[in-house]
Amino acid sequence: MNQGKYVFSQIVTFLPARIFDRCVNSFQGDKWVKHFTCWNQLMCMIFGQLSNRNSLRDLLV
């Protein structure tokens, strides 16, 4: 039984979201994005690494 946070949430707490947002804004990464932002893609890629996936498509299947 889980008594604390999941590993994924523990790793995400170490990521500085402000610095990441500053980098995204400097390169205009979310300029034309409506739903799937750069932060969402980063979270999916981290989850994919932790679950040993090969691609974003592999996460969906």
C-alpha positions in Angstrom: 0.0 0.0 0.0 1.2 3.5 -0.9 2.0 5.6 2.1 3.4 8.7 0.4 3.9 10.3 -3.0 4.4 8.3 -6.2 7.9 8.3 -7.7 6.7 10.4 -10.6 5.4 13.2 -8.4 8.6 13.1 -6.3 10.7 13.6 -9.4 8.4 16.4 -10.8 8.8 18.4 -7.5 12.5 18.8 -8.3 11.8 20.4 -11.7 11.9 24.2 -11.6 8.7 25.1 -13.6 9.5 28.8 -13.7 12.9 28.2 -15.4 11.3 25.8 -17.8 8.5 28.3 -18.6 11.1 31.0 -19.1 12.9 28.8 -21.7 9.7 28.0 -23.5 8.8 31.7 -23.7 12.2 32.7 -25.0 11.9 30.2 -27.9 8.1 30.7 -28.3 7.5 27.0 -27.8 3.8 27.4 -26.9 3.0 30.1 -29.5 0.5 28.2 -31.5 -0.4 25.5 -29.0 -4.0 25.0 -27.9 -4.0 21.9 -25.7 -0.8 19.9 -25.5 1.8 22.4 -24.1 5.5 21.9 -23.7 5.1 21.2 -20.0 2.6 18.5 -20.8 5.0 17.0 -23.3 7.8 17.1 -20.8 5.6 15.3 -18.2 4.7 12.6 -20.8 8.4 12.1 -21.8 9.5 11.8 -18.1 6.7 9.2 -17.5 7.8 7.4 -20.7 11.3 7.2 -19.4 10.2 5.9 -16.1 8.0 3.3 -17.6 10.6 2.2 -20.3 8.6 3.4 -23.3 10.1 4.1 -26.8 8.0 7.0 -28.0 5.0 9.2 -27.3 2.9 6.9 -29.5 3.9 4.0 -27.4 2.5 5.8 -24.3 -0.9 6.0 -26.0 -1.1 2.4 -27.1 
